[in-house]
Amino acid sequence: MESHRIESDQLLASSMSHYRYSQARARLNIQASDDEEDMHGGAWCPNPEDNIHWFEMDARRATEFTGIITQGRDSRNESDFVTSYYVQFSNDSREWKTIHDGYSDWLFFGNSDKDTPVLNQLAEPILARYIRVIPQSWNGSCCMRLEVLGCPLPDPTSAYQRLQNEVTPVQYLDFRHHNYSDMVTMMKSVSEECPNITSMYSLGRSSNGLDILAMVISGNPTEHEIGEPEFRYTAGLHGNEATGREMVLLLLQYLCKEYNDGNPRVRRLVEGIRIHLVPSLNPDGQEKALTVGSELSGWTTGHWTEDGYDIFQNFPDLNSVLWEAEDKGMVPKLIPNHHVKIPADQEGDDRIAVETRAIILWMESHPFVLGANFQGGERFVAYPYDNHHLTKTAGTSTREGKRERAQSRKKRQYEEFDVTEWGRDYDREEPEEDDRNRGYQQPEEDQWNRGYQEPEEDQWNRGYQQPEEDQWNRGYQQPEEDQWNRGYQQREDQYNRGYQQPEEEWRGHGYGHREEEDDRGRGEDDRGRGEDDSGRGGYAEPEDEPRATADASFFRWLAISYASTHLSMTYTSHGSCHGNDITGGVGIVNRAKWQPVTGSMNDFSYLHTNCLELSVFLGCDKFPHQSELVIEWEKNREAMLTFMEQVQRGIRGVVKDNEGNPIANATVSVEGVNHDVSTAVTGDYWRLLNPGEYRVTVRAEGFAPLTKLCVVGYEAGATTCSFNLAKSNWDRIKQIMALHGNKPIRLLSHGNGGTRQNTVSNGNRHPDRVSAIDPNVRRKQMQKLELDRRRRLRQQRLMRSTTTLPPTTTPVPTTIEAEPTTAWYDSWFIGEGQTSAPENFTDSILDYKYEYKIDDY
C-alpha cells in the first residue's frame, strides 16, 4: 500500500465521509494536505451514519497474507484512530471468511495514537485474493491508514512480476539494509578491494559520537587534481529514509567492481571525476529507524538528529541575506552574488546541529561542482530555490517599487561613496524611468558620471566624440570611423570598462551593471518585477511567483537528466505519493513551489559555494522492504551514472598570472547569468552551463580583468576556457590619487603614444559653472579645438598613407606640430591660463603607460 504497488482502483470501501477521505487515502504514512483547498485528507474515513464500515483490497492474484499494520488519521488538530477491528478473506469478493481463533472471531487490537504504526501478524499465512478490514471501535472518528503484508504467488501476466523476473540480482552487490556497523564494514571491504581508487575519511562526528563517513572514488583519491571536478552524492539526512543510503552503498560496490572489470564508462567516470559518496549524514537517526525496523518505521522515526534537528533545513539562511541586498540594489556592486558569507550572528548559533557544522566545513574544504542528496517520501527531483520569496511585495505597484529602489540608490550614493574606489563599480543615481543600460543619458542636474553621454550643453566625456557645437573633450576627438578610443584606438567590439558601449553589450562586464542585473539578477527566470528584459515595462509574473535562481534553466536540465533516466519517476498518471501530480508529468519540481523551507542544504550550497545541488526523492516508501532493494537499484542505477556525467558540461579552465602561477579565489562571471563562481586554491574552475556562446570575464584582486568568448557545444565534455591575467594598474592609480587627497583622476591621451594628461576634480568646482564662462572666450576655445581636431585628422591620414608604401620605399618623415599640454592634474574645467595643480607638482610624478587588452576570438 505505502509503495503504491497496490493501485487505487484495487481499493474499495463501504463509504466515505467526504471525497477527500476516500479509500485511496488509506495508505500507510500518507500525509494530509496543509492546503484547505487541496482536498486530500490523511486517512480513509467512512460515513459515520453507516452501521457497518469495511475497507477492502483486491490483490488481483492469489496471495499469502501474513499481517496488517494500521495507523490513525494524519491531522494536526484531531486524534482519530481505530482501536480494534476484524479481518476477513475471500477469493471471489462474495463469500467472506472471518479469521477465527477456534472459539470466536479474532478481534485485533489497533492503535493507541494516530501516528505510531501497530503490527498485527496472523498466526499462519492465509491464501486468498481479497482481504477486508472491519473496524469495531475507534477514538474520535473512524479513520485509519494501513499496510498489508503478504507474498503474491508468481503470476506471469503481472507487469510487476515480469519486471522482477527480468531483473537478475548482481551477485557481488549486497541487497540488504545496513545498520551503522554493517555499513562501516562494507565500506572498508570496498576500500580493500579497490585500494588504488578509493579513500575513506570522516566529515566529523554525530551527537552520539558516530563518524559521518565518506568515501572518495577517483584515479587519485587522496588529493585534488587540477582540472578534475569534484562531485558528491549524500544520503541519510533523515535516518528513516533508507533507500538513498542503500543506493549509495550499492553504487560504491558497483563502481569498484566495474572499474576492476574494465567497464569503459565507469573508468571514464572514475578517472575524470573525483566522486565523494556519503551514505549516512545522520547515523544517529539511522540507528533509531533500523531498531524499529522497515515495516514499523513511521513517517518521523529517526527523521531528526539525536538533538532534534532536521539537518536538511538546519543551514544558515543565506537567501534572506542575498535577497535583501538585491532589493536594496546592492548586488553585485557592494555585495557579491555568490559565496555569500554566513552572518556573524548565525556562525555561533547553537541551533545549528553538530552534524550540520561538519557538513558546512566539508563543503568549504572541497571545490565541489555538482551534487545531489537522496531523500524519500515522494518520487521526483526537486531543484532550488527551496526557500520561497515573492518576486514583488503584494500591494506595491511596479512604479512604486522602482521609486523606492531609486531612493535607496540615491541615499547610498552620498552615504557610502568611497573616493578611493573612484573608477570602480560604485552605485550611481539612475533616472526614475529605471533605465537598465549602463550608458544611458543622465539627468541634467547630475552630470558626474564617468563615461556616460552627457547633454549637448555639457559634454564632459573622456575621449568620446562630442557634438561639433561643443568640443570640450579632455582628450581629442577621434576619427569618425572609430570613436571608441580612450587614449588609444580600440577595436569596435572591445568591451571597455567604463566606456559607452552598444546597448546589446551592457551585460556582465563589471562596470555599471543594468539595474535589472544589480537588483534582481541576470537569470532568465529572474524577472517578474513588472519589466521585460530591457527593464522598461512589460511582462510581470504573478505576485505569488517564487524567485528563481540565476541557473534555473540548468537546474531544470539537471533534474530532467535524473528523472528521465529513472525507470518510474516520470510515471505520474496516478498522481504523486500524497496527492495530485505537481510535476507536470516530467518528474521534476521547484521546491519553493512545492514545500518551501528556510535554510535548506541546497540553497546554502548554491549561495555559499560553487556547488549546484538538488534533492532526489526516491519513492513513496521511505523504508521499503529488503526485497524491494533490487528493484530500486535497477530503477536508479542508470540515473545515478547519467547525473554524474553532467558535471562535465559547460566550461572549465585554469586562471593564472603571466608568470604561470595559479590565482585562487578569482571571480568567474558569465554574461547573462547573475551568479558567479570562484577559482579553487589551484586556480582551476568549473562553470556548469547549457550549450551556447558565453562571454566570460575573470577578475582577481590586483589583476586587470579579462573577457573571453567561450562556446559550449552539445557534445560530451566541458569546453576548456583558461585565462592569463596581467597585473593591474590600480595600485599605481591609488598612489597617484593619494598624493592629491584621494580625489578622482581622469586619464587622457593625445595621439597614439602621446603625452597623457591627468586631471583631478576640484572640490570647489562643478560642471554647472560652465554656464558662467564668457561667450567670447568659449567661442575662441571652440575654434581652437576644431583646428586641433582637423590638424590631427590630416596627420593621421598622412600616416596611414605612408604605411601603405612598398617596403623598399622610405617614407618621408612628417613633422608633427606639438600641441600645448597642460599639467597632469587639471580641474574639471579650466579656462585659459588657469590651472589647479600645485607648483612643481608634476615634477615628482612619472608618466605611467596604461594598457588594456582583450583577446581576439
C-alpha positions in Angstrom: 0.0 0.0 0.0 2.6 2.6 1.0 4.9 2.0 -2.0 1.8 2.3 -4.4 2.4 -1.1 -5.8 -1.3 -1.5 -4.9 -3.1 0.9 -7.2 -6.1 3.0 -6.2 -8.5 1.0 -8.4 -7.7 -2.1 -6.3 -9.2 -0.5 -3.2 -12.9 -0.4 -2.2 -14.7 0.8 0.9 -18.2 0.7 2.4 -18.5 4.5 2.2 -16.6 7.7 2.8 -17.3 10.7 5.0 -16.0 13.1 2.3 -14.3 12.6 -1.0 -11.1 13.9 0.5 -11.2 10.8 2.8 -11.8 8.2 0.1 -10.4 4.6 0.2 -7.3 5.8 -1.9 -6.3 7.8 1.3 -5.9 4.6 3.3 -2.2 4.1 2.6 0.2 3.8 5.5 2.0 7.0 6.3 0.0 9.0 3.7 0.2 12.7 4.6 -2.8 15.2 4.5 -2.5 18.4 2.6 -1.9 21.6 4.5 -3.9 23.5 1.9 -7.6 23.6 2.7 -8.4 24.0 -1.0 -6.4 20.9 -1.9 -8.8 18.2 -0.7 -6.5 15.4 0.3 -7.1 14.0 3.8 -4.8 11.9 5.9 -6.8 8.7 6.1 -9.8 6.8 4.9 -12.8 7.8 6.9 -16.3 6.1 6.3 -19.6 7.8 6.6 -20.4 8.0 10.4 -24.1 7.4 9.8 -23.5 3.9 8.5 -23.8 1.0 10.9 -21.1 -1.2 9.3 -17.8 0.0 8.0 -15.3 -2.0 6.0 -12.3 -1.5 3.8 -11.3 -4.0 1.1 -8.3 -4.6 -1.1 -8.0 -6.7 -4.2 -4.6 -8.3 -4.7 -5.6 -9.4 -8.2 -4.0 -12.7 -7.7 -3.6 -15.4 -5.1 -1.5 -14.0 -2.2 -0.3 -15.4 1.1 -1.3 -12.7 3.6 0.8 -12.6 6.8 -0.2 -9.4 8.7 -1.7 -5.9 8.8 -0.2 -2.6 10.0 -2.5 0.2 11.0 -2.3 3.9 11.8 -4.7 6.7 12.6 -5.5 9.8 10.7 -2.8 12.3 9.9 -4.1 15.6 11.3 -2.7 18.5 13.3 -5.8 19.0 15.4 -7.7 15.8 15.6 -6.8 12.4 17.1 -8.7 9.9 15.1 -7.7 6.2 15.1 -9.2 2.7 15.1 -8.7 0.7 18.3 -10.0 -2.7 17.2 -11.1 -4.5 14.0 -11.9 -7.8 12.4 -10.2 -9.2 9.3 -11.9 -11.2 6.5 -10.7 -13.0 3.4 -12.3 -14.1 0.1 -11.4 -15.5 -3.3 -14.4 -14.0 -5.1 -15.4 -11.0 -3.0 -18.9 -12.5 -2.4 -18.2 -15.1 0.3 -16.1 -13.9 3.2 -14.4 -15.8 5.9 -13.5 -14.1 9.2 -10.3 -15.1 11.0 -11.3 -17.3 13.9 -9.2 -18.3 16.9 -11.1 -21.5 17.5 -13.7 -20.1 19.8 -14.8 -16.8 18.2 -13.9 -14.2 15.6 -10.5 -12.9 16.2 -10.6 -9.2 17.3 -7.4 -7.4 16.5 -6.3 -4.6 18.7 -5.4 -1.4 16.8 -3.8 1.9 17.6 -3.4 3.9 20.8 -2.4 7.1 18.9 -2.8 8.4 15.4 0.9 8.2 14.3 2.6 5.1 15.6 2.2 2.1 13.3 0.9 -1.1 15.0 1.6 -4.5 13.5 -0.8 -7.5 13.9 0.6 -10.7 12.5 -1.5 -13.6 11.6 -1.0 -16.9 13.4 -0.4 -18.5 10.0 -0.5 -17.2 6.4 -3.9 -17.2 4.6 -4.1 -17.8 0.9 -6.7 -15.6 -0.8 -7.2 -12.8 -3.3 -9.2 -10.3 -1.3 -8.7 -9.0 2.2 -11.2 -6.9 4.2 -10.8 -4.9 7.4 -13.9 -4.2 9.5 -13.4 -1.5 12.3 -15.2 -2.2 15.5 -14.1 0.6 17.8 -12.3 3.9 17.5 -11.2 7.1 19.1 -12.8 10.3 17.8 -13.9 9.5 14.2 -13.5 6.1 12.5 -10.4 6.8 10.4 -7.5 4.6 9.5 -4.4 4.1 7.4 -3.0 0.6 6.8 -0.4 -1.6 5.2 -1.0 -5.2 4.1 1.8 -7.7 4.4 1.9 -10.7 2.1 3.7 -12.7 -0.6 2.0 -12.8 -4.0 2.2 -16.1 -5.8 4.0 -16.0 -9.2 1.9 -14.6 -12.0 3.4 -14.4 -15.5 0.7 -11.9 -16.6 1.6 -9.4 -13.9 3.7 -6.4 -15.2 5.4 -6.1 -11.8 6.1 -9.8 -11.7 7.6 -9.6 -15.2 9.9 -6.8 -14.1 11.0 -8.8 -11.1 11.7 -11.8 -13.4 13.7 -9.6 -15.8 15.9 -8.2 -13.0 18.8 -10.6 -12.3 20.4 -9.6 -8.9 24.1 -8.9 -9.3 25.9 -11.4 -7.2 28.6 -9.1 -5.9 26.1 -6.5 -4.7 24.7 -6.7 -1.1 21.0 -6.1 -1.3 20.1 -5.7 2.3 19.6 -2.9 4.9 22.7 -2.0 6.8 23.0 -0.7 10.3 25.9 1.6 11.2 28.4 -1.2 11.9 27.4 -3.2 8.8 27.8 0.0 6.8 31.3 0.6 8.1 32.3 -3.0 7.4 31.1 -2.9 3.9 32.8 0.4 3.1 36.1 -1.0 4.4 35.8 -4.1 2.3 35.3 -2.0 -0.8 38.4 0.1 0.1 40.4 -3.1 0.5 39.2 -4.4 -2.9 40.0 -1.2 -4.8 42.8 0.5 -2.8 44.1 2.4 -5.8 40.9 4.4 -6.5 39.2 4.6 -3.0 39.9 6.5 0.2 37.8 6.7 3.3 37.6 9.8 5.6 35.3 11.3 8.2 33.3 14.6 7.9 33.0 14.8 11.7 31.1 13.1 14.4 27.4 13.0 15.3 25.8 13.9 18.6 26.3 10.3 19.8 29.9 10.3 18.6 29.5 8.2 15.4 31.7 9.2 12.5 30.0 10.6 9.4 31.9 8.5 6.9 32.6 9.3 3.3 34.5 7.5 0.5 36.3 9.1 -2.4 36.5 7.2 -5.7 38.9 8.6 -8.2 42.1 7.9 -10.2 44.0 9.9 -7.5 41.6 9.7 -4.5 43.8 11.3 -1.8 44.2 14.8 -3.4 42.5 17.2 -5.8 43.9 17.2 -9.3 44.0 20.4 -11.4 41.1 20.3 -13.9 39.3 17.4 -12.2 35.8 18.4 -11.0 34.6 17.1 -7.6 31.1 15.5 -7.3 29.1 14.3 -4.3 26.2 12.0 -3.5 24.8 12.2 0.0 22.1 10.3 1.7 20.6 9.7 5.2 19.9 13.3 6.1 16.8 11.7 7.7 17.6 8.4 9.3 14.4 6.7 8.3 14.9 7.4 4.5 16.8 4.1 3.9 16.5 3.9 0.1 19.1 6.6 -0.5 21.6 5.1 1.9 21.4 1.7 0.3 21.6 3.2 -3.2 24.9 4.9 -2.3 26.3 1.8 -0.7 25.4 -0.2 -3.9 27.0 2.5 -6.0 30.2 2.1 -4.1 30.3 -1.6 -4.7 29.3 -1.2 -8.4 32.0 1.4 -9.3 34.7 -0.6 -7.6 33.8 -3.9 -9.3 33.1 -2.5 -12.7 36.3 -0.4 -12.7 38.3 -3.6 -11.9 36.5 -5.4 -14.7 37.4 -2.7 -17.2 34.0 -1.2 -17.8 34.9 1.8 -20.1 32.1 4.0 -18.9 32.9 3.5 -15.3 36.6 4.1 -16.0 35.8 7.4 -17.6 33.8 8.5 -14.6 36.4 7.4 -12.0 39.4 8.8 -13.8 37.7 12.0 -14.9 35.8 12.9 -11.7 36.6 12.9 -8.0 33.5 11.3 -6.6 32.6 11.7 -2.9 29.9 9.3 -1.6 28.4 9.7 1.9 25.8 7.0 2.7 24.6 8.4 6.1 24.7 12.1 7.2 22.6 11.3 10.2 23.9 8.0 11.7 22.1 8.5 15.0 18.7 8.7 13.2 19.7 5.7 11.0 20.3 3.6 14.1 17.0 4.6 15.6 15.0 3.8 12.5 16.7 0.5 12.0 16.0 -0.5 15.5 12.2 -0.2 14.9 12.5 -1.9 11.5 11.4 -1.5 8.0 7.7 -2.1 8.5 7.1 -0.1 11.7 9.4 2.8 11.0 6.9 5.7 10.8 7.0 8.9 8.9 9.2 10.6 11.5 11.0 7.7 13.2 14.7 8.7 13.0 13.9 11.7 10.9 15.7 14.1 13.2 19.2 14.0 14.8 19.7 13.0 18.4 19.3 16.6 19.4 16.1 17.0 17.4 17.3 18.9 14.3 16.2 18.3 10.7 19.6 18.5 9.0 18.3 19.4 5.6 16.8 22.7 6.8 19.3 23.4 9.5 21.7 25.5 7.5 22.2 29.3 7.8 19.6 31.3 5.9 21.6 33.0 3.2 18.6 33.5 0.9 17.4 36.4 3.1 20.8 38.0 3.1 21.1 37.9 -0.7 17.5 38.9 -1.4 17.5 41.8 0.9 20.7 43.1 -0.7 19.1 42.6 -4.1 16.1 44.5 -3.1 18.3 47.4 -2.0 20.2 47.4 -5.2 23.5 46.4 -3.6 24.2 43.3 -5.7 26.7 42.8 -7.2 28.4 46.2 -6.7 28.5 46.2 -2.9 27.6 42.6 -2.1 28.7 39.7 -4.4 26.1 37.4 -5.9 28.0 34.3 -4.9 29.9 32.9 -2.0 27.6 34.8 0.4 29.2 34.9 3.8 27.5 33.4 6.8 26.1 36.2 9.0 28.1 36.7 12.2 25.0 36.1 14.4 24.5 32.7 12.7 28.1 31.4 12.8 27.9 30.7 16.6 24.2 29.9 16.6 23.6 26.9 19.0 20.6 26.0 16.9 22.9 24.6 14.2 23.5 20.9 14.8 26.9 19.4 15.1 26.2 17.3 12.0 25.3 20.5 10.1 28.5 22.2 11.1 30.5 19.2 10.0 28.8 19.3 6.6 29.5 23.0 6.2 33.2 22.6 6.9 33.2 19.7 4.4 31.6 21.8 1.7 34.1 24.6 2.2 37.1 22.4 2.1 36.4 20.8 -1.3 35.8 22.6 -4.6 32.5 20.7 -5.3 30.9 21.4 -8.6 27.7 19.3 -8.6 25.9 17.1 -6.1 22.6 15.5 -5.1 21.1 14.4 -1.8 18.8 11.4 -1.7 15.6 11.6 0.3 12.3 9.7 0.4 8.5 10.1 0.8 7.9 11.3 -2.8 9.1 10.3 -6.3 10.6 13.3 -8.2 13.6 15.6 -8.3 13.4 19.0 -6.5 15.7 21.9 -7.5 16.4 25.2 -5.8 15.5 27.7 -4.7 14.0 25.8 -1.8 13.0 29.0 0.0 10.0 30.9 -1.1 10.4 34.7 -1.7 7.8 36.7 -3.6 9.1 38.5 -6.7 7.5 41.7 -5.5 5.6 42.9 -2.5 1.9 42.5 -2.7 0.0 45.8 -3.0 3.1 47.7 -4.2 3.0 48.8 -7.8 5.9 48.4 -10.1 6.3 52.2 -10.3 6.4 52.5 -6.5 9.0 49.7 -6.3 11.2 51.5 -8.8 10.9 54.7 -6.9 11.9 53.0 -3.7 14.9 51.4 -5.3 15.9 54.8 -6.8 15.7 56.5 -3.5 17.8 53.8 -1.8 20.4 54.1 -4.5 20.4 57.9 -4.1 20.9 57.6 -0.4 23.8 55.2 -0.8 25.4 57.4 -3.4 26.1 60.1 -0.7 26.4 57.9 2.4 28.5 55.0 1.2 30.7 56.5 -1.6 34.4 56.0 -1.1 36.6 58.2 -3.1 39.4 55.6 -3.0 37.1 53.4 -5.1 36.5 56.0 -7.8 36.6 54.4 -11.1 35.2 51.1 -9.8 31.7 49.7 -9.6 30.0 52.1 -7.2 26.3 52.9 -7.3 25.1 55.9 -9.3 21.7 57.6 -9.1 19.7 56.4 -12.0 16.7 58.1 -13.6 13.2 57.5 -12.3 12.3 55.7 -15.5 14.7 53.0 -14.3 16.8 52.7 -17.4 18.7 49.4 -17.5 21.5 50.4 -19.8 25.0 51.0 -18.4 25.5 54.0 -20.7 22.2 55.8 -20.6 21.8 59.6 -20.6 21.7 61.1 -17.1 19.5 64.0 -15.9 21.0 67.4 -16.4 21.2 68.1 -12.7 23.6 65.3 -12.1 26.3 65.0 -14.7 29.1 63.4 -12.7 29.1 60.1 -14.5 32.3 58.7 -15.9 31.9 57.5 -19.4 28.2 58.3 -19.9 26.9 60.5 -22.7 26.1 64.0 -21.3 23.6 66.6 -22.6 24.9 68.6 -25.5 25.4 71.7 -23.4 27.9 69.9 -21.2 29.9 67.1 -22.8 32.4 66.0 -20.2 33.3 62.7 -21.8 36.8 61.4 -21.8 37.8 60.6 -25.3 34.3 60.2 -26.7 33.0 62.0 -29.9 31.2 65.1 -28.8 28.7 67.2 -30.8 30.5 69.7 -33.1 28.9 72.6 -31.2 30.6 71.7 -28.0 34.0 70.1 -28.3 35.0 70.1 -24.7 36.9 66.8 -24.9 39.5 66.3 -22.3 41.4 64.3 -24.8 40.7 64.9 -28.5 38.0 63.9 -31.0 38.8 60.6 -32.8 38.3 59.8 -36.5 34.7 59.2 -37.4 35.3 55.6 -38.3 36.3 54.6 -34.8 35.0 56.7 -31.9 35.7 54.3 -29.1 39.2 55.4 -28.1 40.3 56.2 -24.6 43.8 57.4 -25.3 44.4 54.7 -27.9 42.4 53.2 -30.8 40.2 50.2 -29.7 38.6 47.6 -31.8 34.9 48.1 -32.5 33.9 45.0 -30.4 36.1 45.5 -27.4 34.3 45.7 -24.1 35.8 48.6 -22.2 35.0 49.0 -18.6 33.6 52.5 -18.1 33.2 53.3 -21.8 29.9 53.9 -23.5 29.1 50.6 -25.3 26.4 49.4 -27.7 23.1 48.7 -25.9 23.3 44.9 -26.5 26.7 44.7 -24.9 25.8 46.1 -21.5 25.8 42.8 -19.7 28.3 41.1 -17.4 31.4 43.3 -17.7 31.8 44.8 -14.2 31.2 48.5 -14.6 27.7 49.8 -14.4 25.5 46.7 -14.5 22.0 47.2 -15.5 19.7 47.8 -12.6 17.9 44.6 -13.6 21.1 42.8 -13.0 22.0 44.6 -9.8 18.7 44.5 -8.1 17.2 41.2 -9.3 19.9 39.1 -11.0 20.5 38.2 -14.6 18.9 34.8 -14.6 16.5 34.2 -17.4 13.8 33.3 -15.0 14.5 36.0 -12.5 12.0 38.5 -13.8 8.5 39.2 -12.7 9.1 42.7 -11.4 7.0 44.5 -13.9 9.7 44.8 -16.5 10.8 42.9 -19.6 14.5 42.2 -20.4 15.2 45.8 -21.0 13.7 46.9 -17.8 11.2 49.3 -19.5 8.0 47.6 -18.6 6.3 44.6 -20.0 5.6 41.1 -18.7 5.1 40.7 -15.0 4.9 37.4 -13.1 2.1 36.9 -10.6 2.9 38.3 -7.2 3.0 34.8 -5.6 5.6 33.5 -8.0 8.7 32.5 -6.1 12.1 33.9 -7.0 14.1 31.7 -9.3 17.8 31.1 -9.3 20.1 32.6 -11.9 20.8 29.0 -13.0 17.2 27.9 -13.1 17.4 26.6 -16.7 20.4 24.5 -15.9 18.9 23.2 -12.6 15.9 22.0 -14.6 18.2 20.3 -17.0 20.0 18.5 -14.1 16.7 17.5 -12.7 15.4 16.2 -16.0 18.7 14.2 -16.6 17.9 12.2 -13.5 14.1 11.9 -13.7 14.0 11.0 -17.3 16.5 8.1 -16.9 14.8 6.8 -13.7 12.6 3.9 -14.7 9.4 5.1 -13.0 9.9 8.7 -11.9 8.0 10.2 -14.8 5.1 7.8 -14.4 2.8 10.4 -12.8 -0.6 9.4 -14.3 -1.9 8.4 -10.9 -0.6 11.5 -9.1 2.1 11.8 -6.5 2.5 9.8 -3.3 0.2 12.1 -1.3 -1.9 14.0 -3.8 -2.1 15.2 -7.4 0.8 15.2 -9.7 2.7 18.5 -9.2 5.5 17.8 -11.7 3.5 18.2 -14.9 4.3 14.7 -15.9 8.1 15.2 -16.1 9.1 14.2 -12.6 10.7 17.5 -11.5 9.5 20.4 -9.4 10.8 23.6 -8.0 11.0 23.1 -4.2 9.8 26.7 -3.5 6.6 25.9 -5.4 6.0 22.6 -3.7 7.1 22.7 0.0 9.3 25.8 0.7 11.8 25.5 3.5 14.2 28.0 5.0 17.9 27.3 5.5 18.0 24.3 3.2 21.1 22.4 2.3 20.6 23.0 -1.4 20.2 26.8 -1.1 23.2 27.0 1.2 25.3 25.1 -1.2 24.3 27.3 -4.1 24.8 30.6 -2.3 27.9 29.8 -0.2 29.9 27.5 -2.5 30.3 26.8 -6.2 28.3 23.6 -6.0 24.9 23.1 -7.6 22.9 20.7 -5.6 19.4 19.3 -5.7 17.3 16.7 -3.9 16.2 13.4 -5.4 13.2 11.8 -3.8 13.4 8.1 -4.5 9.9 6.8 -3.6 6.8 7.0 -1.5 8.0 4.3 0.9 10.9 5.8 2.9 11.9 2.5 4.3 11.0 -0.2 1.8 11.2 -3.9 2.5 14.6 -5.5 1.9 13.2 -7.5 -1.1 12.4 -4.2 -2.8 16.1 -3.0 -2.9 17.0 -4.9 -6.1 14.1 -3.2 -8.0 15.1 0.2 -6.6 18.7 -0.4 -7.7 17.6 -1.1 -11.3 15.4 2.0 -11.3 18.2 4.3 -10.1 21.4 2.8 -11.4 21.4 4.4 -14.9 20.0 7.7 -13.5 22.9 8.0 -10.9 25.5 7.4 -13.6 23.9 9.9 -16.0 23.6 12.6 -13.4 27.3 12.2 -12.5 28.2 12.7 -16.1 26.5 16.2 -16.1 29.5 17.6 -14.1 31.4 17.6 -17.4 29.1 20.1 -19.1 29.8 23.8 -19.5 33.2 25.3 -19.3 36.3 24.7 -17.2 39.8 26.1 -17.1 42.7 27.5 -15.1 43.3 31.1 -14.1 47.0 32.1 -13.9 49.1 35.2 -13.9 51.6 36.0 -16.7 54.3 34.1 -14.8 52.2 30.9 -14.7 51.2 31.0 -11.1 47.6 29.9 -10.3 45.3 32.6 -9.0 43.0 31.4 -6.2 39.6 33.0 -5.4 39.4 34.7 -8.8 35.8 35.5 -9.8 34.4 34.0 -13.0 31.4 35.8 -14.3 29.2 34.7 -17.2 27.3 37.3 -19.1 23.6 36.9 -18.7 23.9 34.7 -15.5 23.9 36.6 -12.3 25.7 34.0 -10.3 29.5 33.9 -10.4 31.9 31.2 -9.3 35.4 31.3 -7.8 38.6 29.5 -8.6 40.0 26.8 -6.3 43.2 27.1 -4.5 44.9 25.5 -7.5 43.5 28.2 -9.8 41.1 25.9 -11.7 37.3 26.5 -12.0 34.2 24.8 -13.5 31.1 26.6 -14.6 28.1 24.4 -15.5 26.2 25.8 -18.5 23.8 24.7 -21.2 25.1 24.7 -24.8 25.6 28.2 -26.3 28.1 31.1 -26.6 29.0 33.0 -23.5 31.2 36.0 -22.7 33.2 35.0 -19.6 35.0 37.6 -17.5 37.6 36.8 -14.9 38.5 39.2 -12.2 41.0 38.9 -9.4 42.4 41.3 -6.8 45.5 43.1 -8.1 44.9 41.9 -11.7 43.3 43.5 -14.7 40.0 41.8 -15.7 39.9 39.7 -18.9 37.0 38.7 -21.1 36.8 35.8 -23.5 34.1 34.2 -25.7 33.6 30.6 -24.6 31.5 28.2 -26.7 29.7 25.3 -25.1 28.8 22.6 -27.5 26.3 19.7 -27.5 29.0 17.0 -27.4 30.2 15.4 -24.2 32.8 17.1 -22.2 33.3 20.6 -20.9 34.9 23.4 -23.0 38.4 24.5 -21.9 38.5 28.2 -21.4 41.6 29.3 -19.4 42.8 32.8 -18.6 46.1 34.5 -18.0 45.7 37.8 -16.1 48.1 40.7 -16.2 48.9 42.8 -13.2 46.5 45.7 -12.6 47.5 49.4 -12.7 45.0 50.2 -9.9 47.7 50.2 -7.2 49.6 52.8 -9.2 46.4 54.9 -9.6 45.7 54.8 -5.9 49.2 56.0 -5.2 48.8 59.0 -7.5 45.4 59.7 -6.1 46.8 59.7 -2.6 49.2 62.5 -3.5 46.3 64.8 -4.1 43.9 63.8 -1.3 42.2 60.8 -3.0 40.3 62.9 -5.4 39.2 61.3 -8.7 41.8 61.4 -11.5 40.9 61.5 -15.2 43.4 59.8 -17.5 43.5 61.2 -21.1 45.7 60.6 -24.1 46.8 62.8 -27.0 47.6 60.7 -30.1 48.9 57.2 -30.4 51.6 57.2 -27.7 51.5 60.9 -26.9 51.7 62.6 -23.5 49.0 61.6 -21.2 47.2 64.2 -19.2 45.5 63.7 -15.8 43.1 65.9 -14.1 41.9 65.9 -10.6 38.4 67.2 -9.8 38.5 70.3 -7.7 36.0 70.0 -4.8 35.1 73.7 -5.3 34.3 73.3 -9.0 31.2 71.9 -10.6 30.2 71.5 -14.2 27.3 73.9 -13.7 29.9 76.7 -13.7 30.4 76.2 -17.4 27.5 78.5 -18.0 29.3 81.3 -16.2 32.2 81.5 -18.8 32.2 84.5 -21.2 30.7 83.5 -24.5 33.6 85.1 -26.5 36.2 83.1 -24.6 34.1 80.0 -25.1 33.9 80.6 -28.9 37.7 81.1 -29.2 38.2 77.9 -27.3 35.8 76.1 -29.6 37.6 77.3 -32.7 41.0 76.3 -31.3 39.7 72.8 -30.6 38.2 72.5 -34.0 41.5 73.5 -35.6 43.4 71.0 -33.5 40.9 68.2 -34.4 41.4 68.9 -38.2 45.1 69.0 -37.8 45.2 65.6 -36.1 42.9 64.1 -38.8 45.3 65.3 -41.5 48.3 63.9 -39.7 46.6 60.5 -39.2 45.6 60.3 -42.8 49.1 61.1 -43.8 50.5 58.4 -41.5 48.1 55.8 -42.9 49.1 56.7 -46.5 52.8 56.3 -45.7 52.2 52.8 -44.2 50.8 51.6 -47.5 54.0 52.3 -49.4 56.2 49.3 -50.6 58.8 48.1 -48.0 61.6 49.4 -50.2 60.2 52.9 -50.1 61.5 55.1 -47.3 58.6 57.2 -46.1 59.2 60.9 -45.8 59.2 61.9 -42.2 56.4 64.2 -41.3 56.8 66.9 -38.8 54.0 66.8 -36.2 53.4 70.0 -34.6 53.5 69.6 -30.8 50.4 70.7 -29.2 50.4 72.6 -26.0 50.0 70.4 -23.0 48.8 71.1 -19.5 49.8 69.6 -16.2 48.7 66.2 -15.2 46.3 67.5 -12.6 43.8 69.8 -14.0 40.3 70.9 -12.9 37.1 69.6 -14.4 37.0 72.8 -16.5 40.0 75.1 -16.9 39.9 78.4 -18.7 42.9 79.9 -20.5 45.8 80.4 -18.2 44.1 78.6 -15.3 45.4 75.5 -13.5 44.6 73.7 -10.4 47.9 71.8 -10.0 50.2 72.9 -7.2 53.5 74.4 -8.3 56.1 71.8 -9.4 53.6 69.1 -8.5 54.0 67.2 -11.8 57.8 67.1 -11.5 57.6 64.3 -8.9 55.1 62.2 -10.8 56.2 59.8 -13.6 54.1 59.2 -16.6 52.7 55.7 -16.5 51.7 53.7 -19.5 48.3 52.0 -19.1 47.2 49.1 -21.2 44.0 47.2 -21.6 44.0 44.1 -23.7 41.3 41.7 -24.7 41.8 38.5 -26.7 40.6 38.2 -30.3 38.1 35.5 -30.8 
